[in-house]
Amino acid sequence: MKRISKFILFFFMISTIAIYMTPVAEASGSVSAKSAVIIEQSSGRILYQKNAFEVSRIASITKIMTAILAIESGKMNDMVKVSERAVRTEGSSIYLKPGEKIKLEDLVYGLMLRSGNDAAVAIAEHVGGSLEGFVFLMNKKAEQIGMTKTLFANPHGLDDSKDHYSTAYDMAILTKYAMMNPTYGKISGTKVHRAANPNEKWDRVWRNKNRLLTEKYKYTTGGKTGYTKMAKRTLVTTATKGDLDLIAVTLNASDDWNDHIWMYENAFKNYDLTEIISPGMIKSIKNKVYKKKVYVKSAVEYPLTTNEESEIRVQYKMIKPKAGWSNQQNIPNVVGQAIVYLGDKEIEQIPIYYRNKQEKEESFWDQFKSVLQMIAGANSNG
């Protein structure tokens, strides 16, 4: 399985916007779900969708956001005192007791594996200071990562508010973001977790409710189940085969296990992760200032069908060289962009760097400023 880099949030948002703007042919009749989507994890490319941008209730897949906020809080080793409010939460439970103390990490396992609503409230109160404060954090994070049609009203997904909804696509984007965190990936993919229980003679043992992970589909790597009377069955899963990592989401599905298997099998059959740009020097740029001096730091990989491979082209947009660049130290680190097109559609762009003899490290904001300068004055070259 290929490791997915932790990109700076700015670049995550830019790539998410580009993906959203790329139209995908509507497909219907092949899954039971009212809304469905499957995306490739690193690029975010939509490989199949059915009403993927339609707003709907989401039930307990809400807890993906609760889990990633808990993990990112840096408090996973904290001992959490369970409140009366948490214990009284209705629905699925890990049977917490008022006043008991339990490790936040164990609460996240109980949240993800057993869908504990009591765990969700206990996490929210500890990480957010209050349930209401945590909901504010949920919505801020949703906004930051490009979930444009999502609103959270609670940390568990119960049908206690009409102002709690999302889309299949937004939940895929959330999972894409969460899977960049190794701790989330580990918890999401855990089949059985044992947690200390100081109030009893036995430990708590939680088995994952995600049957796609535990028994039905060998390529499954994680996910989260959900159900309420109003939302019906909801499901998010992740799967890996070869070097292709996928995320599938279904909302309001009567046959969600088979929906996910069908989407995965079709995607694995039809798409390969193709390296379009390799890291290193760019040999095709012939301008005398840039020749044998410019490079990209990372590869560009994208899921393509066999027929699409011939439709790929790469355009290099470079800053027009300036008079003062006779002194190499005046040349900025970022001097252009490599833009990848599939047919007429832009699918990816990455910065092009200039290699000085004494190359200096730039801060994020220095690089950001260079990119803006490049956009303002770029011209095509090579």
Phi and psi in degrees as a GROMACS rama.xvg file:
@    title "Ramachandran Plot"
@    xaxis  label "Phi"
@    yaxis  label "Psi"
@TYPE xy
-74.2784  139.044  LYS-2
-77.08  141.203  ARG-3
-101.826  123.792  ILE-4
-66.7624  153.15  SER-5
-86.9691  95.5766  LYS-6
-74.2582  151.842  PHE-7
-60.9006  140.02  ILE-8
-53.5461  -35.3387  LEU-9
-57.5048  -47.2093  PHE-10
-71.2747  -31.6987  PHE-11
-60.4323  -44.2448  PHE-12
-66.4083  -41.2962  MET-13
-62.8102  -44.1275  ILE-14
-67.5691  -35.6417  SER-15
-63.2745  -43.3808  THR-16
-61.9553  -42.4708  ILE-17
-62.2636  -40.4555  ALA-18
-64.7078  -44.106  ILE-19
-61.6135  -34.3525  TYR-20
-79.636  -12.2724  MET-21
-83.7904  115.493  THR-22
-70.0123  145.228  PRO-23
-128.184  137.846  VAL-24
-61.7265  133.853  ALA-25
-70.5869  136.426  GLU-26
-127.162  141.003  ALA-27
-146.27  163.869  SER-28
87.2662  -4.02104  GLY-29
-106.153  -10.8936  SER-30
-131.039  154.699  VAL-31
-77.068  -20.9706  SER-32
-65.2904  146.364  ALA-33
-67.6783  -38.0349  LYS-34
-132.838  140.039  SER-35
-154.293  152.496  ALA-36
-157.435  149.447  VAL-37
-134.179  130.69  ILE-38
-126.753  156.178  ILE-39
-83.6251  136.469  GLU-40
-69.0047  -44.9016  GLN-41
-75.6272  -42.155  SER-42
-88.6562  -26.4969  SER-43
79.5631  8.94184  GLY-44
-63.536  133.703  ARG-45
-78.3396  122.432  ILE-46
-99.4162  -20.9376  LEU-47
-162.041  143.94  TYR-48
-153.559  149.915  GLN-49
-140.958  110.242  LYS-50
51.7387  39.4318  ASN-51
-68.8735  -18.579  ALA-52
-107.244  12.909  PHE-53
-86.3994  127.958  GLU-54
-69.8902  138.3  VAL-55
-155.608  162.255  SER-56
-69.0566  151.374  ARG-57
-124.761  -9.59971  ILE-58
56.4863  -140.478  ALA-59
-78.6481  -4.40544  SER-60
-67.2324  -10.9096  ILE-61
-48.4876  -35.0318  THR-62
-67.5856  -11.9367  LYS-63
-61.4082  -44.0629  ILE-64
-65.3919  -42.5564  MET-65
-59.0668  -43.113  THR-66
-65.7269  -46.7338  ALA-67
-68.5165  -34.2273  ILE-68
-66.9917  -38.7318  LEU-69
-62.9975  -44.7206  ALA-70
-63.4362  -44.5181  ILE-71
-72.484  -13.0704  GLU-72
-67.9982  -19.798  SER-73
75.4487  14.9114  GLY-74
-112.124  20.1134  LYS-75
-60.8903  -23.3194  MET-76
-90.85  -2.10365  ASN-77
-65.5288  148.825  ASP-78
-93.8142  125.342  MET-79
-102.218  128.098  VAL-80
-87.2899  122.951  LYS-81
-80.6869  129.371  VAL-82
-88.9946  165.098  SER-83
-62.7487  -37.5424  GLU-84
-61.5601  -41.4346  ARG-85
-63.2495  -44.9769  ALA-86
-64.3582  -33.4105  VAL-87
-79.575  -4.23955  ARG-88
-62.4482  132.223  THR-89
-78.1376  170.658  GLU-90
86.1034  -158.989  GLY-91
-58.3362  145.09  SER-92
-147.484  153.66  SER-93
-105.449  12.4436  ILE-94
61.17  50.7146  TYR-95
-71.0076  158.964  LEU-96
-117.985  144.025  LYS-97
-60.2361  133.841  PRO-98
87.1497  -14.3824  GLY-99
-69.7925  156.394  GLU-100
-114.239  130.301  LYS-101
-140.202  144.288  ILE-102
-64.8337  137.328  LYS-103
-57.3104  -38.9803  LEU-104
-57.4368  -43.8096  GLU-105
-66.002  -35.6977  ASP-106
-61.393  -38.4648  LEU-107
-67.781  -38.1026  VAL-108
-63.1369  -44.5738  TYR-109
-63.2006  -34.9501  GLY-110
-63.3158  -49.1026  LEU-111
-81.3749  -39.501  MET-112
-82.1378  -41.2374  LEU-113
-111.249  -0.363684  ARG-114
59.4536  40.2119  SER-115
-66.738  115  GLY-116
-70.4363  -32.2268  ASN-117
-64.707  -38.5778  ASP-118
-63.7644  -39.0463  ALA-119
-60.8904  -43.9993  ALA-120
-70.2376  -39.8728  VAL-121
-61.6002  -41.7646  ALA-122
-62.9556  -47.1389  ILE-123
-59.078  -45.4917  ALA-124
-65.9257  -36.1208  GLU-125
-77.2567  -44.6304  HIS-126
-79.0652  -38.8425  VAL-127
-97.4782  -4.49464  GLY-128
86.1805  -27.4998  GLY-129
-162.864  164.033  SER-130
-60.7974  -42.7777  LEU-131
-65.3735  -39.313  GLU-132
-64.0891  -37.0066  GLY-133
-68.4727  -39.6522  PHE-134
-60.4146  -37.8777  VAL-135
-58.7184  -44.1385  PHE-136
-63.8663  -37.7405  LEU-137
-60.1938  -45.4476  MET-138
-72.3599  -32.5582  ASN-139
-65.6254  -43.958  LYS-140
-63.853  -42.1271  LYS-141
-57.4836  -43.9181  ALA-142
-63.0527  -42.5904  GLU-143
-63.8093  -37.7161  GLN-144
-96.4774  8.11152  ILE-145
89.9391  23.8532  GLY-146
-84.8238  88.2718  MET-147
-81.7924  -13.7314  THR-148
-124.659  39.0955  LYS-149
-125.694  140.831  THR-150
-142.215  128.51  LEU-151
-104.747  139.485  PHE-152
-121.304  -9.33692  ALA-153
-157.705  168.817  ASN-154
-93.4726  3.35794  PRO-155
-123.346  -25.6856  HIS-156
98.3698  6.68208  GLY-157
-62.617  154.978  LEU-158
-81.8775  53.9642  ASP-159
-100.485  3.95933  ASP-160
-155.514  140.638  SER-161
-77.3921  -12.7665  LYS-162
-94.9584  42.8537  ASP-163
-137.217  106.121  HIS-164
-161.424  167.029  TYR-165
-160.909  -165.897  SER-166
-130.252  164.087  THR-167
-60.0302  -41.2155  ALA-168
-65.4753  -46.157  TYR-169
-60.0185  -38.0749  ASP-170
-70.1048  -29.6645  MET-171
-67.9395  -40.247  ALA-172
-63.9729  -41.324  ILE-173
-60.8758  -44.1949  LEU-174
-67.5127  -38.1979  THR-175
-56.5672  -45.4537  LYS-176
-64.835  -47.569  TYR-177
-61.9337  -37.2729  ALA-178
-71.2366  -10.2033  MET-179
-71.2128  -15.5561  MET-180
-97.2671  116.963  ASN-181
-60.155  -33.3963  PRO-182
-66.4111  -43.2571  THR-183
-60.7042  -46.1797  TYR-184
-58.3264  -40.112  GLY-185
-65.2602  -48.1277  LYS-186
-64.8039  -45.2867  ILE-187
-59.5151  -32.0157  SER-188
-97.4031  8.25634  GLY-189
-80.9305  129.758  THR-190
-85.4667  -37.3178  LYS-191
-140.716  135.181  VAL-192
-130.137  136.633  HIS-193
-109.317  126.942  ARG-194
-121.788  137.687  ALA-195
-60.7266  142.363  ALA-196
-132.65  86.8983  ASN-197
-65.1216  -15.8432  PRO-198
-87.6618  -6.72734  ASN-199
-132.881  173.596  GLU-200
-85.392  -6.5852  LYS-201
-126.254  154.557  TRP-202
-78.1547  157.894  ASP-203
-77.7623  134.778  ARG-204
-124.927  118.571  VAL-205
-113.862  126.332  TRP-206
-105.478  136.634  ARG-207
-65.1921  133.438  ASN-208
-76.8743  -10.2021  LYS-209
-77.4882  94.7206  ASN-210
-69.6858  -21.7004  ARG-211
-63.1343  -38.0813  LEU-212
-74.4331  -44.0494  LEU-213
-85.0421  -22.9  THR-214
-151.999  -24.1778  GLU-215
-96.6921  -27.4785  LYS-216
-146.389  112.15  TYR-217
-66.6046  -18.6541  LYS-218
-88.6577  -2.34255  TYR-219
-68.4395  137.082  THR-220
-116.249  -9.62309  THR-221
168.703  -168.533  GLY-222
141.229  -168.541  GLY-223
-152.137  133.482  LYS-224
-91.7846  164.314  THR-225
-160.039  149.786  GLY-226
-162.384  133.374  TYR-227
-141.085  166.999  THR-228
-62.1721  -34.735  LYS-229
-86.9687  -37.045  MET-230
-81.0371  -24.728  ALA-231
65.3171  -159.131  LYS-232
-77.9685  128.799  ARG-233
-125.028  150.994  THR-234
-155.52  134.194  LEU-235
-121.648  130.587  VAL-236
-136.673  161.952  THR-237
-125.224  149.856  THR-238
-149.849  149.641  ALA-239
-133.72  132.05  THR-240
-140.175  121.888  LYS-241
63.1881  -127.721  GLY-242
-104.036  15.3522  ASP-243
-104.698  116.252  LEU-244
-106.636  125.165  ASP-245
-124.048  155.594  LEU-246
-128.249  128.478  ILE-247
-122.415  141.809  ALA-248
-135.218  134.12  VAL-249
-130.287  141.593  THR-250
-123.756  135.141  LEU-251
53.991  65.7607  ASN-252
-121.134  131.36  ALA-253
-83.3479  -19.2165  SER-254
-137.108  56.3372  ASP-255
-66.6654  -35.8049  ASP-256
-57.4934  -49.574  TRP-257
-70.7979  -31.6182  ASN-258
-56.4459  -47.8226  ASP-259
-67.1617  -42.9543  HIS-260
-61.1915  -43.0089  ILE-261
-60.9268  -45.5457  TRP-262
-64.4452  -43.3198  MET-263
-62.7462  -48.1232  TYR-264
-61.6516  -41.375  GLU-265
-65.5249  -40.9165  ASN-266
-67.5625  -45.6583  ALA-267
-63.4817  -32.6389  PHE-268
-72.2832  -37.9522  LYS-269
-100.366  -17.3758  ASN-270
-121.477  144.987  TYR-271
-126.781  143.821  ASP-272
-79.7092  112.105  LEU-273
-107.377  130.922  THR-274
-82.0633  115.551  GLU-275
-93.6921  -42.9542  ILE-276
-123.708  131.536  ILE-277
-95.9148  146.467  SER-278
-65.978  146.259  PRO-279
127.226  -166.924  GLY-280
-66.3623  144.89  MET-281
-98.7305  110.266  ILE-282
-83.1606  -19.2493  LYS-283
-82.4753  -8.32649  SER-284
-88.3924  117.278  ILE-285
-103.016  -8.4895  LYS-286
-52.2878  135.085  ASN-287
-63.6535  -28.211  LYS-288
-70.8952  -36.0393  VAL-289
-99.4697  -19.1319  TYR-290
-55.3364  126.006  LYS-291
61.5088  20.5035  LYS-292
-124.761  -9.50966  LYS-293
-114.127  148.722  VAL-294
-155.292  164.893  TYR-295
-114.386  147.473  VAL-296
-87.7847  -26.7782  LYS-297
-131.294  156.865  SER-298
-77.1167  156.21  ALA-299
-110.485  117.553  VAL-300
-120.018  143.956  GLU-301
-150.883  139.976  TYR-302
-75.7182  125.719  PRO-303
-134.691  149.002  LEU-304
-80.6639  165.995  THR-305
-59.1417  -40.8565  THR-306
-68.045  -29.253  ASN-307
-75.6016  -20.5889  GLU-308
-58.713  -33.8929  GLU-309
-76.89  -10.9919  SER-310
-94.1058  -0.346436  GLU-311
-82.3826  134.547  ILE-312
-141.39  153.685  ARG-313
-121.213  130.058  VAL-314
-114.595  135.202  GLN-315
-105.838  120.563  TYR-316
-109.806  120.687  LYS-317
-117.844  150.085  MET-318
-66.1207  136.139  ILE-319
-65.5466  124.315  LYS-320
-55.9878  142.72  PRO-321
-107.388  159.693  LYS-322
-58.541  -39.4481  ALA-323
-71.9638  -1.82931  GLY-324
-79.9798  1.87551  TRP-325
-61.0643  -27.0015  SER-326
-92.3851  111.138  ASN-327
-57.8452  -26.3499  GLN-328
-68.2624  -14.6509  GLN-329
-86.3106  -8.37019  ASN-330
-81.7981  126.407  ILE-331
-67.1576  159.293  PRO-332
-65.4173  -43.2527  ASN-333
-94.6849  117.154  VAL-334
-118.982  2.77796  VAL-335
177.552  -171.344  GLY-336
-135.911  142.82  GLN-337
-100.974  119.017  ALA-338
-111.765  126.056  ILE-339
-103.224  132.543  VAL-340
-118.71  140.787  TYR-341
-109.723  104.043  LEU-342
65.2797  -123.697  GLY-343
-96.9747  0.767961  ASP-344
-98.6624  128.503  LYS-345
-73.1378  128.656  GLU-346
-116.461  -17.6082  ILE-347
-164.087  151.398  GLU-348
-146.637  140.613  GLN-349
-136.106  152.873  ILE-350
-71.9115  149.777  PRO-351
-106.876  130.624  ILE-352
-107.192  150.524  TYR-353
-102.664  134.034  TYR-354
-99.7045  106.431  ARG-355
-83.5662  162.103  ASN-356
-64.077  -37.6177  LYS-357
-116.593  80.6657  GLN-358
-76.559  131.301  GLU-359
-105.376  149.295  LYS-360
-75.4648  135.575  GLU-361
-107.078  146.127  GLU-362
-72.3178  167.136  SER-363
-55.2533  -44.4696  PHE-364
-70.0795  -32.3359  TRP-365
-61.7528  -44.8192  ASP-366
-66.5461  -39.8392  GLN-367
-60.9395  -42.4454  PHE-368
-64.1969  -38.9815  LYS-369
-63.9811  -40.2014  SER-370
-62.4003  -43.0394  VAL-371
-62.245  -41.4436  LEU-372
-63.229  -38.95  GLN-373
-64.8269  -43.8062  MET-374
-61.7784  -39.3458  ILE-375
-68.9889  -32.6844  ALA-376
-128.146  23.0412  GLY-377
-73.8685  146.905  ALA-378
-134.805  153.796  ASN-379
-70.5883  141.751  SER-380
-149.397  128.086  ASN-381
